[in-house]
Amino acid sequence: MTKEVLISISGLQLDINEEEAVEVISVGTYYKKNDKHYLLYEELPMEEMGSRKLTKNTIKISDNQVDIIKKGVSNTHMIFEKDKKNVTYYNTPFGELLIGIYTTKLEVVESEDEILVNLEYALDVNASHVSDCDIKIKVSARQ
């Protein structure tokens, strides 16, 4: 895998009333250390939140765990481990949320020029179930 990569993150939130899909594509940096894949990328400022500050993101991928770390407008360290619930704080410009992530599926498929990650999890906020979610992360060599 090259150092410069394209990172596609698509998410589906299965809400009570409807499905809400979101996709983000970013250019990022990739490296591998101690059998873990690291992705670094930045999110543009969210003008509607009144901020001009970038959010720096790190995704750490191993066979049995995915960490998503955000620093900037929003701050959090989410940990996804199959059949395990992890709880963390999600700090936003509007306040702090206590989120719980119960991962039901964690699948990582590697090839020479691509990494595919599929996460399925139940999300709760302040101990109340909000939705079932599905995130797909695709990392490919930038050409």
C-alpha positions as CSV (number, residue, x, y, z in Angstrom):
1,M,0.0,0.0,0.0
2,T,1.2,3.5,-0.8
3,K,1.7,6.2,1.8
4,E,-0.9,8.4,0.1
5,V,-4.4,6.8,0.1
6,L,-8.0,7.5,-0.7
7,I,-10.3,6.8,2.3
8,S,-14.0,6.2,1.7
9,I,-16.2,6.0,4.7
10,S,-19.8,5.2,4.2
11,G,-22.3,4.9,7.0
12,L,-25.8,3.7,7.3
13,Q,-27.9,4.5,10.4
14,L,-31.0,2.4,10.7
15,D,-33.4,4.7,12.5
16,I,-36.8,3.9,13.8
17,N,-38.5,5.9,11.0
18,E,-36.0,5.9,8.1
19,E,-32.5,5.0,6.9
20,E,-29.9,7.8,6.7
21,A,-26.8,7.2,4.6
22,V,-23.6,9.3,4.7
23,E,-20.4,9.0,2.7
24,V,-17.1,10.9,3.1
25,I,-14.2,10.5,0.8
26,S,-10.8,12.0,1.8
27,V,-7.2,11.9,0.9
28,G,-5.1,10.6,3.7
29,T,-1.8,9.0,4.9
30,Y,-1.3,5.3,5.5
31,Y,1.3,3.4,7.5
32,K,1.6,0.1,9.1
33,K,3.2,-0.4,12.6
34,N,3.2,-3.5,14.8
35,D,0.8,-5.3,12.5
36,K,-1.8,-2.5,12.8
37,H,-2.9,-0.2,9.9
38,Y,-3.0,3.5,10.6
39,L,-5.0,6.1,8.5
40,L,-4.6,9.8,9.1
41,Y,-6.9,12.4,7.5
42,E,-8.5,15.7,8.1
43,E,-12.1,16.9,7.9
44,L,-12.8,20.3,6.7
45,P,-14.3,22.9,9.1
46,M,-18.0,22.7,9.6
47,E,-19.2,26.2,8.9
48,E,-22.7,25.5,10.1
49,M,-21.2,24.8,13.5
50,G,-19.5,28.2,13.5
51,S,-16.0,26.7,13.5
52,R,-13.0,27.1,11.2
53,K,-11.0,24.4,13.1
54,L,-10.0,21.2,11.3
55,T,-10.8,17.9,12.8
56,K,-7.8,15.5,12.6
57,N,-8.8,11.8,12.4
58,T,-6.9,8.6,13.1
59,I,-8.2,5.2,12.3
60,K,-6.3,2.3,13.7
61,I,-7.2,-1.1,12.2
62,S,-6.2,-4.6,13.5
63,D,-7.8,-8.0,13.0
64,N,-10.0,-7.7,16.1
65,Q,-10.3,-4.0,16.8
66,V,-10.9,-0.7,15.1
67,D,-10.3,2.6,16.8
68,I,-11.6,5.9,15.5
69,I,-10.0,9.0,17.1
70,K,-11.2,12.5,16.4
71,K,-9.5,15.7,17.6
72,G,-10.7,19.2,16.7
73,V,-14.3,20.5,16.5
74,S,-15.4,17.1,17.9
75,N,-13.3,14.9,20.1
76,T,-13.7,11.2,20.8
77,H,-12.0,7.9,20.9
78,M,-14.4,5.2,19.7
79,I,-13.4,1.5,20.0
80,F,-15.1,-1.2,18.0
81,E,-14.5,-4.8,19.2
82,K,-16.7,-7.7,18.1
83,D,-19.3,-8.8,20.7
84,K,-18.1,-6.2,23.2
85,K,-19.6,-2.9,24.3
86,N,-17.3,0.1,24.7
87,V,-18.4,3.4,26.2
88,T,-16.8,6.7,25.5
89,Y,-17.5,10.5,25.6
90,Y,-18.2,12.3,22.3
91,N,-17.4,16.0,22.8
92,T,-19.1,18.3,20.4
93,P,-19.5,22.1,20.2
94,F,-23.0,21.6,21.6
95,G,-21.9,19.6,24.6
96,E,-20.7,16.2,25.7
97,L,-22.5,12.9,25.0
98,L,-21.9,9.5,26.6
99,I,-22.0,7.0,23.8
100,G,-22.1,3.2,23.9
101,I,-21.0,1.1,21.0
102,Y,-21.9,-2.6,20.9
103,T,-20.1,-4.1,17.9
104,T,-21.9,-7.1,16.3
105,K,-19.7,-7.4,13.2
106,L,-16.1,-6.5,12.6
107,E,-14.6,-7.7,9.3
108,V,-11.3,-6.7,7.8
109,V,-10.2,-7.8,4.3
110,E,-6.7,-6.9,3.1
111,S,-5.1,-7.1,-0.3
112,E,-2.0,-5.5,-1.7
113,D,-3.6,-2.2,-2.8
114,E,-6.8,-2.1,-0.6
115,I,-8.2,-2.6,2.8
116,L,-11.9,-3.1,3.4
117,V,-13.5,-2.8,6.9
118,N,-17.1,-3.6,7.7
119,L,-18.5,-2.6,11.1
120,E,-22.0,-3.2,12.4
121,Y,-23.0,-2.0,15.8
122,A,-25.7,-0.8,18.1
123,L,-25.4,2.8,19.2
124,D,-26.7,4.2,22.4
125,V,-26.5,7.8,23.7
126,N,-26.7,8.4,27.5
127,A,-27.7,4.7,28.0
128,S,-30.6,4.9,25.5
129,H,-30.6,2.9,22.3
130,V,-30.5,5.3,19.3
131,S,-30.0,3.1,16.3
132,D,-28.3,0.2,14.6
133,C,-25.4,1.3,12.4
134,D,-23.3,0.0,9.6
135,I,-19.9,1.6,8.6
136,K,-17.8,0.5,5.6
137,I,-14.3,1.9,5.3
138,K,-12.4,1.4,2.0
139,V,-8.8,2.4,1.8
140,S,-7.1,2.3,-1.6
141,A,-3.7,3.3,-3.0
142,R,-3.9,6.8,-4.5
143,Q,-2.8,6.8,-8.1
